């Protein structure tokens, strides 16, 4: 046994790391699948109400953001 090269050991470690990564990916896929089943699919439509970091902007009548005017 002592005569084995370190190449075999390295290959085995690499294979184990690959298998671990695949298990983690499968777990993440399953977690996303369960989330979609519970909350519904993400439609990809951006709404500022859902974004806590969106700046507060008031809209004027034509749908454009109203500009603040400074009087001098």
DOVO-616162 format. One line per field, with one value per residue: residue number from 1; residue in three letters; x, y, z of N, C-alpha, C in turn. Coordinates in Angstrom, 1 decimal. Layout:
BEGIN
seq <- (NUM:...)
type <- (ALA:...)
n_X <- (X:...)
n_Y <- (Y:...)
n_Z <- (Z:...)
ca_X <- (X:...)
ca_Y <- (Y:...)
ca_Z <- (Z:...)
c_X <- (X:...)
c_Y <- (Y:...)
c_Z <- (Z:...)
END
This chain:
BEGIN
seq <- (1:2:3:4:5:6:7:8:9:10:11:12:13:14:15:16:17:18:19:20:21:22:23:24:25:26:27:28:29:30:31:32:33:34:35:36:37:38:39:40:41:42:43:44:45:46:47:48:49:50:51:52:53:54:55:56:57:58:59:60:61:62:63:64:65:66:67:68:69:70:71:72)
type <- (UNK:UNK:UNK:UNK:UNK:UNK:UNK:UNK:UNK:UNK:UNK:UNK:UNK:UNK:UNK:UNK:UNK:UNK:UNK:UNK:UNK:UNK:UNK:UNK:UNK:UNK:UNK:UNK:UNK:UNK:UNK:UNK:UNK:UNK:UNK:UNK:UNK:UNK:UNK:UNK:UNK:UNK:UNK:UNK:UNK:UNK:UNK:UNK:UNK:UNK:UNK:UNK:UNK:UNK:UNK:UNK:UNK:UNK:UNK:UNK:UNK:UNK:UNK:UNK:UNK:UNK:UNK:UNK:UNK:UNK:UNK:UNK)
n_X <- (0.8:2.0:3.4:1.8:1.1:0.8:-0.9:-3.3:-4.5:-5.0:-6.7:-8.9:-9.6:-10.4:-12.5:-14.3:-14.8:-16.0:-18.4:-19.5:-20.1:-22.0:-24.0:-24.7:-25.6:-27.9:-29.4:-29.9:-31.4:-33.7:-34.6:-35.2:-37.2:-39.2:-39.7:-40.8:-43.1:-44.4:-44.7:-45.2:-44.3:-41.6:-42.4:-40.8:-41.3:-40.5:-41.3:-41.5:-42.5:-41.8:-39.2:-36.9:-34.9:-35.4:-35.5:-37.6:-40.1:-42.3:-45.0:-46.0:-48.9:-48.6:-47.2:-44.5:-41.6:-41.9:-40.1:-38.2:-38.6:-36.6:-37.0:-35.7)
n_Y <- (-1.2:1.2:1.9:3.2:5.9:9.5:10.5:8.9:9.3:12.1:12.2:10.8:12.6:14.8:13.7:13.2:15.8:16.8:15.3:16.2:18.8:18.4:17.3:19.5:21.3:19.9:19.9:22.7:23.1:21.6:23.1:25.6:24.6:23.8:26.3:27.7:26.2:26.8:29.6:30.5:31.1:33.4:36.2:38.0:40.7:44.0:45.8:48.8:49.0:46.6:46.8:47.6:49.4:51.3:54.6:57.1:58.4:60.6:60.4:62.1:63.2:62.1:59.7:59.9:60.5:63.0:66.0:67.7:71.0:73.8:76.9:80.1)
n_Z <- (0.0:0.6:-1.6:-3.4:-5.6:-5.1:-6.9:-7.2:-4.8:-4.9:-7.1:-6.1:-4.0:-5.5:-6.9:-4.8:-4.0:-6.2:-6.2:-3.8:-4.5:-6.5:-5.0:-3.3:-5.3:-6.2:-3.9:-3.6:-6.0:-5.4:-3.2:-4.4:-6.1:-4.2:-3.0:-5.2:-5.5:-3.2:-3.1:-5.7:-9.1:-10.1:-11.7:-13.0:-13.2:-12.4:-9.6:-7.9:-5.3:-4.1:-3.8:-1.4:-1.5:-3.4:-4.6:-3.2:-5.2:-6.7:-9.0:-11.9:-13.8:-16.4:-16.1:-15.9:-13.9:-11.6:-11.6:-9.2:-8.5:-7.8:-6.3:-6.8)
ca_X <- (0.0:2.9:4.0:0.9:1.5:-0.1:-1.9:-4.5:-5.1:-5.5:-7.9:-10.0:-10.1:-11.0:-13.8:-15.2:-15.2:-17.0:-19.6:-20.1:-20.6:-23.2:-25.1:-25.1:-26.4:-29.2:-30.2:-30.3:-32.4:-34.8:-35.0:-35.9:-38.5:-40.1:-40.1:-41.7:-44.4:-45.1:-44.9:-45.5:-43.1:-41.3:-42.8:-39.7:-41.7:-40.0:-42.2:-40.8:-43.1:-41.2:-37.7:-36.7:-33.8:-35.8:-35.7:-39.0:-40.3:-43.7:-45.3:-47.0:-50.0:-48.3:-46.5:-43.0:-41.3:-42.0:-38.9:-38.3:-38.1:-36.2:-37.3:-34.6)
ca_Y <- (0.0:2.4:2.2:3.9:7.3:10.4:10.8:8.2:10.0:13.4:11.9:10.5:13.8:15.6:13.1:13.5:17.3:17.0:14.7:17.1:20.0:18.0:17.2:20.8:21.8:19.2:20.5:24.1:23.0:21.2:24.2:26.5:24.0:23.9:27.7:28.0:25.6:27.4:31.0:30.7:31.4:34.8:36.7:38.9:42.1:44.8:46.8:49.6:48.7:45.4:47.1:48.5:50.4:52.2:56.0:57.6:59.3:60.8:60.4:63.1:62.7:61.3:58.5:60.2:60.9:64.5:66.6:68.7:72.4:74.7:78.3:81.0)
ca_Z <- (0.0:0.7:-2.9:-4.3:-5.9:-4.6:-7.9:-6.9:-3.7:-5.4:-8.0:-5.2:-3.3:-6.5:-7.2:-3.7:-4.0:-7.3:-5.7:-2.8:-5.2:-7.2:-3.9:-2.9:-6.4:-6.2:-2.7:-4.0:-7.0:-4.7:-2.3:-5.3:-6.5:-3.1:-2.9:-6.3:-5.3:-2.0:-3.3:-7.1:-9.9:-10.2:-13.1:-13.5:-13.4:-11.3:-9.0:-6.9:-4.0:-3.6:-3.6:-0.2:-1.8:-4.5:-4.1:-3.2:-6.3:-7.0:-10.4:-12.3:-14.5:-17.6:-15.8:-15.8:-12.5:-11.5:-11.2:-8.1:-8.9:-6.8:-6.7:-6.3)
c_X <- (0.8:3.4:3.1:1.4:0.4:-1.2:-3.2:-5.2:-5.7:-6.7:-9.1:-10.5:-10.8:-12.4:-14.8:-15.7:-16.2:-18.4:-20.3:-20.8:-21.9:-24.3:-25.6:-26.0:-27.8:-30.0:-30.7:-31.5:-33.7:-35.4:-35.8:-37.2:-39.5:-40.6:-41.1:-43.1:-45.2:-45.5:-45.3:-44.3:-42.9:-41.6:-41.8:-40.1:-41.2:-41.1:-41.5:-41.3:-42.4:-39.7:-37.5:-35.7:-34.2:-36.0:-37.2:-39.2:-41.8:-43.9:-46.2:-48.0:-49.7:-47.4:-45.0:-42.8:-41.3:-40.6:-39.1:-37.8:-37.8:-36.4:-36.2:-35.1)
c_Y <- (1.3:2.8:2.9:5.4:8.2:10.8:10.2:8.9:11.4:13.2:11.6:11.7:14.7:15.0:13.3:14.9:17.5:16.4:15.6:18.3:19.6:17.8:18.5:21.5:21.2:19.7:21.9:24.0:22.6:22.3:25.2:25.9:24.1:25.4:28.1:27.4:26.3:28.9:31.4:31.2:33.0:35.2:37.6:40.3:42.9:45.8:47.5:49.3:47.5:45.7:48.1:49.5:51.3:53.6:56.3:58.7:59.4:60.9:61.5:62.5:61.8:60.1:58.7:60.7:62.5:65.0:67.7:70.0:73.2:76.1:79.2:82.3)
c_Z <- (0.0:-0.6:-3.8:-4.5:-5.3:-5.6:-7.7:-5.8:-4.1:-6.3:-7.1:-4.4:-4.3:-6.8:-6.1:-3.6:-5.1:-6.9:-4.7:-3.5:-5.9:-6.2:-3.5:-4.0:-6.4:-5.0:-3.0:-5.0:-6.3:-3.8:-3.2:-5.8:-5.4:-2.9:-4.0:-6.0:-4.2:-2.4:-4.8:-7.8:-9.9:-11.6:-13.7:-13.7:-12.2:-10.9:-7.9:-5.5:-3.3:-3.3:-2.5:-0.5:-2.9:-3.9:-4.2:-4.3:-6.5:-8.5:-10.7:-13.2:-15.7:-17.3:-15.6:-14.3:-12.5:-11.0:-10.1:-8.7:-7.8:-7.2:-6.1:-5.9)
END
